[in-house]
Amino acid sequence: MTKEKRKAALFMVIAAFFYALMAAMVKSIDGIPVFEMLFFRTAFGSVFIIVLMLKRHISFKGVNKTGLFFRGLTGFIADAFYFISITKILLAETVTITNTYPFIVVLLSALFLREKIKRHHFIALILCFTGALLIIRPGFCVFNFDYIYAILTSIFIAITYTILKKVRETDPAEIVVLYFSVMTTLLSIPFMVFGQFVLPDAGQLAQLMALGVVGTVYQWFVSTAYKYAPASEISIYSYTSIVFSSVMGIVFWDEYPVLATIAGMTAIISGAFVIFKKDSRPPKDSPADEEIKEDEISSSEIEKD
């Protein structure tokens, strides 16, 4: 592994830690409704990306406005379900199930973008599906319907990235992040005003601001990681968030995963490793085309919510 790739891998692991930390913070903030937490998480990010774009003299006008709108909308829905699922089920289970979205992207890309599903994709999909079943355990015990929130999170993240593949053909990453952050902030307001709103005390306000900071730091490390290496070569390191979430769940909430959950995590990570090993190999016929595809995937990962 080259020095650049080692640096990228390190940044990706750090990003995975902050991703797990963000989830743990959502779980630990007591008395604040989900949409209020979502508002503070993206409001801070909106300010950050606007300042960044002004500094870099990037235009705020998007080209594919329809695509940007639906990417922002589905991203908002995915984040809402994600935050809800964190408060309902084990932290490690939430993070693991939501990390199945790359496999759903493969299916959606084949259905709507007419991209070919390769043999190793089928193997990865089977491992992913098996892992999800082991974690949810339908039929093994009384089914916990709260798992649906995590499943819906994964589905909407996959839809978001499928749309993103088309949007990134015309718009830079900064525009995509801006639309998502601003839309999520604005869409959270009605749920706070007409639903539940809790005036945070000093401690809760500090936690909410810290949530925004952690979310922004996570995004920065992801963006930096993909400057040094393509997604196909380092994306596997993002799955360390499952390990970090498991440890945080045990330390802070005594959430010890059962054997079936551990087996499910292993199966999903194995599926990701299969794709990582196969997709990181440059094709023999067209290395230039592969570089273009890797750049597109890298850009999509930068906007991971």
QUICOR-V330017 format. One record per pair of residues at least 4 apart in sequence whose ideal C-beta (glycine too) atoms are under 7 Angstrom apart, sorted by the first residue. I is the first residue (numbers start at 1). J is the second residue. D is the distance in whole Angstrom. If there is no record, write none. Layout:
i:I j:J d:D
i:I j:J d:D
//
This chain:
i:1 j:5 d:5
i:1 j:6 d:5
i:2 j:6 d:7
i:3 j:7 d:6
i:4 j:8 d:6
i:4 j:228 d:5
i:4 j:229 d:6
i:5 j:9 d:6
i:5 j:228 d:7
i:5 j:229 d:5
i:5 j:233 d:6
i:5 j:234 d:7
i:6 j:10 d:6
i:7 j:11 d:6
i:7 j:228 d:5
i:8 j:12 d:6
i:8 j:225 d:5
i:8 j:228 d:4
i:8 j:229 d:4
i:8 j:234 d:5
i:9 j:13 d:6
i:9 j:234 d:5
i:9 j:237 d:5
i:10 j:14 d:6
i:11 j:15 d:6
i:11 j:221 d:5
i:11 j:224 d:5
i:11 j:225 d:4
i:12 j:16 d:6
i:12 j:225 d:4
i:12 j:234 d:5
i:12 j:237 d:4
i:12 j:238 d:6
i:13 j:17 d:7
i:13 j:237 d:5
i:13 j:240 d:5
i:14 j:18 d:7
i:14 j:221 d:5
i:15 j:19 d:6
i:15 j:218 d:6
i:15 j:221 d:4
i:15 j:222 d:5
i:15 j:225 d:6
i:15 j:238 d:7
i:16 j:20 d:7
i:16 j:237 d:7
i:16 j:238 d:5
i:16 j:240 d:4
i:16 j:241 d:4
i:16 j:244 d:6
i:17 j:21 d:6
i:17 j:244 d:5
i:18 j:22 d:6
i:18 j:214 d:6
i:18 j:217 d:5
i:18 j:218 d:4
i:18 j:221 d:6
i:19 j:23 d:7
i:19 j:218 d:5
i:19 j:241 d:5
i:20 j:24 d:6
i:20 j:95 d:6
i:20 j:241 d:5
i:20 j:244 d:4
i:20 j:245 d:4
i:20 j:248 d:6
i:21 j:25 d:6
i:21 j:214 d:6
i:22 j:26 d:7
i:22 j:211 d:7
i:22 j:214 d:5
i:22 j:215 d:5
i:22 j:218 d:6
i:23 j:27 d:7
i:23 j:86 d:5
i:23 j:91 d:6
i:23 j:94 d:7
i:23 j:95 d:6
i:23 j:245 d:6
i:24 j:28 d:6
i:24 j:91 d:6
i:24 j:248 d:5
i:24 j:252 d:7
i:25 j:29 d:6
i:25 j:207 d:7
i:25 j:210 d:7
i:25 j:211 d:5
i:25 j:214 d:6
i:26 j:37 d:6
i:26 j:83 d:5
i:26 j:86 d:5
i:26 j:211 d:7
i:27 j:86 d:5
i:27 j:87 d:6
i:27 j:91 d:6
i:29 j:37 d:6
i:29 j:204 d:7
i:29 j:207 d:5
i:29 j:208 d:7
i:31 j:198 d:6
i:31 j:204 d:7
i:32 j:36 d:5
i:32 j:37 d:5
i:32 j:198 d:6
i:32 j:200 d:6
i:32 j:204 d:6
i:32 j:208 d:7
i:33 j:196 d:4
i:33 j:198 d:6
i:34 j:38 d:6
i:34 j:80 d:7
i:34 j:83 d:5
i:34 j:84 d:5
i:34 j:87 d:7
i:35 j:39 d:6
i:35 j:80 d:7
i:35 j:188 d:5
i:35 j:191 d:4
i:35 j:192 d:5
i:35 j:195 d:7
i:36 j:40 d:7
i:36 j:192 d:5
i:36 j:197 d:6
i:36 j:198 d:7
i:37 j:41 d:6
i:37 j:83 d:6
i:37 j:208 d:7
i:37 j:211 d:6
i:38 j:42 d:6
i:38 j:79 d:6
i:38 j:80 d:6
i:38 j:83 d:6
i:38 j:184 d:7
i:38 j:188 d:5
i:39 j:43 d:6
i:39 j:185 d:6
i:39 j:188 d:4
i:39 j:189 d:7
i:39 j:192 d:6
i:40 j:44 d:7
i:40 j:208 d:4
i:40 j:209 d:7
i:40 j:211 d:6
i:40 j:212 d:5
i:41 j:45 d:7
i:41 j:211 d:5
i:41 j:212 d:5
i:41 j:215 d:5
i:42 j:46 d:6
i:42 j:181 d:5
i:42 j:184 d:4
i:42 j:185 d:5
i:43 j:47 d:7
i:43 j:185 d:5
i:43 j:212 d:7
i:44 j:48 d:6
i:44 j:212 d:3
i:44 j:213 d:7
i:44 j:216 d:6
i:45 j:49 d:6
i:45 j:181 d:4
i:45 j:212 d:7
i:45 j:215 d:6
i:45 j:216 d:5
i:46 j:50 d:6
i:46 j:181 d:4
i:46 j:182 d:5
i:46 j:185 d:5
i:47 j:51 d:6
i:48 j:52 d:6
i:48 j:216 d:5
i:49 j:53 d:6
i:49 j:174 d:6
i:49 j:177 d:5
i:49 j:178 d:5
i:49 j:181 d:6
i:50 j:54 d:6
i:50 j:178 d:7
i:51 j:55 d:6
i:52 j:56 d:6
i:52 j:174 d:7
i:53 j:58 d:4
i:53 j:60 d:7
i:53 j:174 d:5
i:53 j:178 d:7
i:58 j:172 d:7
i:58 j:174 d:5
i:60 j:178 d:7
i:62 j:68 d:5
i:62 j:171 d:5
i:62 j:175 d:5
i:62 j:179 d:6
i:63 j:170 d:4
i:63 j:171 d:5
i:64 j:68 d:6
i:64 j:167 d:5
i:64 j:170 d:5
i:64 j:171 d:6
i:65 j:69 d:6
i:66 j:70 d:7
i:67 j:71 d:6
i:67 j:163 d:6
i:67 j:166 d:6
i:67 j:167 d:4
i:68 j:72 d:6
i:68 j:167 d:6
i:68 j:171 d:6
i:68 j:175 d:7
i:68 j:176 d:7
i:68 j:179 d:4
i:69 j:73 d:6
i:70 j:74 d:6
i:70 j:163 d:6
i:71 j:75 d:6
i:71 j:160 d:6
i:71 j:163 d:5
i:71 j:164 d:6
i:71 j:167 d:6
i:71 j:176 d:6
i:71 j:179 d:7
i:71 j:180 d:7
i:72 j:76 d:6
i:72 j:179 d:4
i:72 j:180 d:5
i:72 j:183 d:4
i:72 j:184 d:7
i:73 j:77 d:7
i:73 j:183 d:7
i:74 j:78 d:6
i:74 j:156 d:5
i:74 j:159 d:5
i:74 j:160 d:4
i:74 j:163 d:7
i:75 j:79 d:6
i:75 j:160 d:5
i:75 j:180 d:5
i:75 j:184 d:7
i:75 j:305 d:6
i:76 j:80 d:6
i:76 j:183 d:6
i:76 j:184 d:4
i:76 j:187 d:5
i:77 j:81 d:6
i:77 j:156 d:5
i:78 j:82 d:6
i:78 j:153 d:6
i:78 j:156 d:4
i:78 j:157 d:5
i:78 j:160 d:6
i:78 j:305 d:6
i:79 j:83 d:6
i:79 j:184 d:6
i:79 j:305 d:5
i:80 j:84 d:6
i:81 j:85 d:6
i:81 j:149 d:5
i:81 j:152 d:5
i:81 j:153 d:4
i:81 j:156 d:6
i:82 j:86 d:7
i:82 j:98 d:6
i:82 j:153 d:4
i:84 j:88 d:6
i:84 j:149 d:5
i:85 j:89 d:6
i:85 j:94 d:5
i:85 j:146 d:7
i:85 j:149 d:4
i:85 j:150 d:4
i:85 j:153 d:6
i:86 j:91 d:7
i:86 j:94 d:5
i:88 j:146 d:4
i:88 j:149 d:6
i:89 j:93 d:5
i:89 j:94 d:6
i:89 j:144 d:7
i:89 j:146 d:5
i:89 j:147 d:6
i:89 j:150 d:7
i:90 j:94 d:7
i:90 j:249 d:6
i:90 j:255 d:5
i:90 j:257 d:7
i:91 j:95 d:7
i:91 j:245 d:5
i:91 j:248 d:6
i:91 j:249 d:4
i:91 j:255 d:6
i:92 j:96 d:6
i:92 j:242 d:6
i:92 j:245 d:5
i:92 j:246 d:4
i:92 j:249 d:5
i:92 j:255 d:7
i:92 j:257 d:6
i:93 j:97 d:6
i:93 j:135 d:6
i:93 j:261 d:6
i:94 j:98 d:6
i:94 j:150 d:5
i:95 j:99 d:6
i:95 j:241 d:6
i:95 j:242 d:6
i:95 j:245 d:4
i:96 j:135 d:6
i:96 j:242 d:5
i:96 j:264 d:7
i:96 j:265 d:5
i:96 j:268 d:6
i:97 j:132 d:6
i:97 j:135 d:6
i:97 j:150 d:4
i:97 j:151 d:6
i:97 j:154 d:6
i:98 j:150 d:6
i:98 j:153 d:5
i:98 j:154 d:5
i:98 j:157 d:7
i:99 j:239 d:6
i:99 j:242 d:6
i:99 j:268 d:7
i:100 j:104 d:7
i:100 j:128 d:5
i:100 j:132 d:6
i:100 j:154 d:5
i:100 j:268 d:6
i:101 j:105 d:6
i:101 j:154 d:5
i:101 j:157 d:4
i:101 j:158 d:5
i:102 j:106 d:7
i:102 j:272 d:7
i:103 j:124 d:6
i:103 j:125 d:5
i:103 j:128 d:4
i:103 j:271 d:7
i:104 j:108 d:6
i:104 j:154 d:6
i:104 j:155 d:6
i:104 j:158 d:4
i:105 j:109 d:6
i:105 j:158 d:5
i:105 j:161 d:5
i:105 j:162 d:6
i:106 j:110 d:7
i:106 j:117 d:6
i:106 j:121 d:5
i:106 j:125 d:7
i:107 j:111 d:6
i:108 j:112 d:6
i:108 j:158 d:6
i:108 j:159 d:7
i:108 j:162 d:4
i:109 j:113 d:5
i:109 j:115 d:4
i:109 j:162 d:6
i:110 j:115 d:6
i:110 j:117 d:5
i:112 j:162 d:6
i:113 j:162 d:7
i:113 j:165 d:6
i:117 j:121 d:5
i:117 j:122 d:7
i:119 j:123 d:7
i:120 j:124 d:6
i:120 j:274 d:5
i:120 j:275 d:7
i:120 j:278 d:4
i:121 j:125 d:6
i:121 j:275 d:7
i:122 j:126 d:6
i:123 j:127 d:7
i:123 j:274 d:6
i:124 j:128 d:6
i:124 j:271 d:4
i:124 j:274 d:5
i:124 j:275 d:5
i:125 j:129 d:6
i:126 j:130 d:6
i:127 j:131 d:6
i:127 j:267 d:5
i:127 j:268 d:7
i:127 j:270 d:5
i:127 j:271 d:4
i:127 j:274 d:7
i:128 j:132 d:6
i:128 j:268 d:5
i:128 j:271 d:4
i:129 j:133 d:6
i:130 j:134 d:6
i:130 j:267 d:5
i:131 j:135 d:7
i:131 j:264 d:4
i:131 j:265 d:7
i:131 j:267 d:3
i:131 j:268 d:4
i:131 j:271 d:7
i:132 j:136 d:6
i:132 j:264 d:7
i:133 j:138 d:7
i:134 j:260 d:5
i:134 j:263 d:5
i:134 j:264 d:3
i:134 j:267 d:7
i:135 j:261 d:5
i:135 j:264 d:4
i:136 j:147 d:5
i:137 j:141 d:6
i:137 j:260 d:6
i:138 j:143 d:6
i:147 j:151 d:6
i:148 j:152 d:6
i:149 j:153 d:6
i:150 j:154 d:7
i:151 j:155 d:6
i:152 j:156 d:6
i:153 j:157 d:6
i:154 j:158 d:6
i:155 j:159 d:7
i:156 j:160 d:6
i:157 j:161 d:7
i:158 j:162 d:6
i:159 j:163 d:7
i:160 j:164 d:6
i:161 j:165 d:7
i:161 j:300 d:5
i:163 j:167 d:6
i:164 j:168 d:6
i:164 j:176 d:7
i:164 j:300 d:5
i:164 j:303 d:7
i:165 j:296 d:7
i:165 j:300 d:7
i:167 j:171 d:6
i:167 j:176 d:6
i:168 j:296 d:6
i:168 j:299 d:5
i:168 j:300 d:6
i:171 j:175 d:4
i:171 j:176 d:6
i:173 j:177 d:6
i:173 j:299 d:5
i:173 j:302 d:5
i:173 j:303 d:6
i:174 j:178 d:6
i:175 j:179 d:6
i:176 j:180 d:7
i:176 j:303 d:5
i:177 j:181 d:6
i:177 j:303 d:5
i:178 j:182 d:6
i:179 j:183 d:6
i:180 j:184 d:6
i:180 j:303 d:7
i:181 j:185 d:6
i:182 j:186 d:6
i:183 j:187 d:6
i:184 j:188 d:6
i:188 j:192 d:6
i:189 j:193 d:6
i:190 j:194 d:6
i:191 j:195 d:5
i:192 j:197 d:5
i:193 j:197 d:7
i:200 j:204 d:4
i:200 j:205 d:4
i:200 j:208 d:6
i:201 j:205 d:7
i:202 j:206 d:6
i:203 j:207 d:7
i:204 j:208 d:6
i:205 j:209 d:6
i:206 j:210 d:6
i:207 j:211 d:6
i:208 j:212 d:7
i:209 j:213 d:7
i:210 j:214 d:6
i:211 j:215 d:6
i:212 j:216 d:6
i:213 j:217 d:6
i:214 j:218 d:6
i:215 j:219 d:7
i:216 j:220 d:6
i:217 j:221 d:7
i:218 j:222 d:7
i:219 j:223 d:6
i:220 j:224 d:6
i:221 j:225 d:6
i:222 j:226 d:7
i:222 j:301 d:6
i:222 j:302 d:6
i:222 j:304 d:6
i:223 j:302 d:5
i:225 j:234 d:6
i:226 j:231 d:6
i:226 j:298 d:4
i:226 j:301 d:6
i:226 j:302 d:6
i:229 j:233 d:5
i:229 j:234 d:5
i:230 j:294 d:4
i:230 j:298 d:6
i:231 j:235 d:5
i:231 j:294 d:6
i:231 j:297 d:4
i:231 j:298 d:4
i:231 j:301 d:5
i:232 j:279 d:4
i:232 j:280 d:5
i:232 j:294 d:5
i:232 j:297 d:7
i:233 j:280 d:5
i:235 j:276 d:6
i:235 j:301 d:7
i:236 j:272 d:6
i:236 j:273 d:6
i:236 j:276 d:4
i:239 j:269 d:5
i:239 j:272 d:5
i:240 j:244 d:6
i:241 j:245 d:6
i:242 j:246 d:6
i:242 j:265 d:6
i:242 j:269 d:7
i:243 j:247 d:7
i:244 j:248 d:6
i:245 j:249 d:6
i:246 j:250 d:7
i:246 j:257 d:6
i:247 j:251 d:6
i:248 j:252 d:6
i:249 j:253 d:6
i:249 j:255 d:4
i:250 j:254 d:7
i:250 j:255 d:6
i:250 j:256 d:6
i:257 j:261 d:4
i:257 j:262 d:5
i:259 j:263 d:6
i:260 j:264 d:6
i:261 j:265 d:6
i:262 j:266 d:6
i:263 j:267 d:6
i:264 j:268 d:6
i:265 j:269 d:6
i:266 j:270 d:6
i:267 j:271 d:7
i:268 j:272 d:7
i:269 j:273 d:6
i:270 j:274 d:7
i:271 j:275 d:7
i:272 j:276 d:6
i:273 j:277 d:6
i:274 j:278 d:6
i:275 j:279 d:5
i:276 j:280 d:6
i:282 j:287 d:5
i:282 j:290 d:5
i:283 j:287 d:7
i:283 j:290 d:5
i:286 j:290 d:7
i:287 j:291 d:7
i:288 j:292 d:7
i:289 j:293 d:7
i:290 j:294 d:6
i:291 j:295 d:6
i:292 j:296 d:7
i:293 j:297 d:6
i:294 j:298 d:6
i:295 j:299 d:6
i:296 j:300 d:7
i:297 j:301 d:7
i:298 j:302 d:7
//
